Amino acid sequence: MKYILLFIFVSMFCHAQDYNKVTAYRLVEEVNDGPCSIVSYIKDIPFFVYSARSTDGVMIKKLLDINMKARKWDRTGFFCSDKWIGGDMIYNMFVFEGAKKNDTLFTSYATVIFPAEQLAYLDKDNEIYRAFNKHFKAFFDKDFREDFNQLSNNIVLDSISSDNLMYKGKVVAQLNFTDIKNQTQSLKEIDVFESEEDSITDYFYTYEADRDIIKTKNNQSIDSVIINNPDTFSIDGIKVGSSGELVANRYPQSAKHPYPASTKFEEMEYKYDYEIIFKNNKGSAVISVNKKVVSNIEIRLY
């Protein structure tokens, strides 16, 4: 008997040793009458799913043990699978990665789920959460819905004149696309979209111009810009490469409401966006900060 127990223990230990990394995926927002499985969201609406990673071997073993022993717990029916609309929700997925194979654990609110079997097992002793290390506990404790709620709520942001948007020292509002085109070192058309409204046809062209992405209406007015080049566009004196501290000090109201520029938990502390509004409903700017430096600026003009 003791040899059988030893064999089971060694088998479980070796099984855990097969994996060196776990990624937790968490559904932080959902749509009405949407899919029930996090797998569908990852495929179709990935920005509703946040993730965290760990190489903690102790935690990996604990989670894999739970995946194996959960079938001994009290169970209940569970009706959800990939691409299903409605049904019971699968909010979390853990993907274990190893050199030779992968494994998966599905959970929702203290239950372990086996979608293929349409069964869920009740984690009455909260073993899943207790297996987490400090990093995973912080990930699952955080209320990410606040990020989505602040985007839809009437929060107060800083506003500036659109005349503060400059291109090589000139006010963009006073320029058309030809003015900018004549000053670019490299220009490449990457897309064109035809739009018809009230029998009027407009063409929206997208160009890569000196590393910036510029969208124009009929090759005349500027519709939007993604600024990647520190030597072309600037807004209120801020350009790519400016310090994040400068942005926060200049726009204190917007700095109260940053939102993550990444769905990866490990990057959220240093990758975030500030939104600035142009007065008189003339558009907005989103300033992205990465590791305390402005990495790009997205401009939308109305």
SULSUL-V595029 format. One record per residue. OMEGA is omega as a letter, one per 20 degrees, with the letter a starting at -180 (none if undefined). Layout:
BEGIN
[[OMEGA] [OMEGA]]
END
This chain:
BEGIN
[[a] [r] [r] [r] [r] [r] [r] [a] [a] [a] [r] [a] [r] [r] [r] [a] [r] [a] [a] [r] [r] [r] [r] [r] [a] [r] [a] [r] [a] [a] [r] [a] [r] [r] [a] [a] [r] [r] [r] [r] [r] [a] [a] [a] [a] [a] [r] [a] [r] [a] [r] [a] [r] [r] [a] [a] [r] [r] [r] [r] [a] [a] [r] [r] [r] [a] [a] [a] [a] [a] [r] [a] [r] [a] [r] [r] [a] [a] [r] [r] [r] [r] [r] [r] [a] [a] [r] [a] [r] [a] [a] [r] [r] [r] [r] [a] [r] [a] [a] [a] [r] [r] [a] [r] [r] [r] [r] [r] [r] [r] [r] [a] [r] [a] [a] [a] [a] [r] [r] [a] [a] [r] [a] [a] [r] [a] [a] [a] [a] [r] [a] [r] [a] [a] [a] [r] [r] [a] [a] [r] [a] [r] [a] [r] [r] [r] [a] [a] [a] [r] [a] [r] [a] [r] [a] [r] [r] [r] [r] [r] [r] [r] [r] [r] [a] [r] [a] [r] [a] [a] [a] [a] [a] [a] [r] [a] [a] [r] [a] [a] [a] [a] [a] [r] [r] [a] [a] [r] [a] [r] [r] [a] [a] [a] [r] [r] [a] [r] [r] [a] [r] [r] [r] [a] [r] [a] [r] [a] [a] [r] [r] [r] [a] [r] [a] [r] [a] [a] [r] [a] [r] [a] [r] [r] [r] [a] [r] [a] [a] [a] [a] [a] [r] [r] [r] [a] [a] [a] [r] [a] [r] [a] [r] [r] [r] [r] [a] [r] [a] [a] [a] [a] [r] [a] [r] [a] [r] [r] [a] [r] [a] [r] [r] [a] [a] [a] [a] [a] [a] [r] [a] [a] [r] [r] [r] [a] [r] [a] [r] [r] [a] [r] [a] [r] [r] [a] [a] [r] [r] [a] [r] [r] [r] [a] [r] [r] [r] [a] [r] [a] [a] [none]]
END
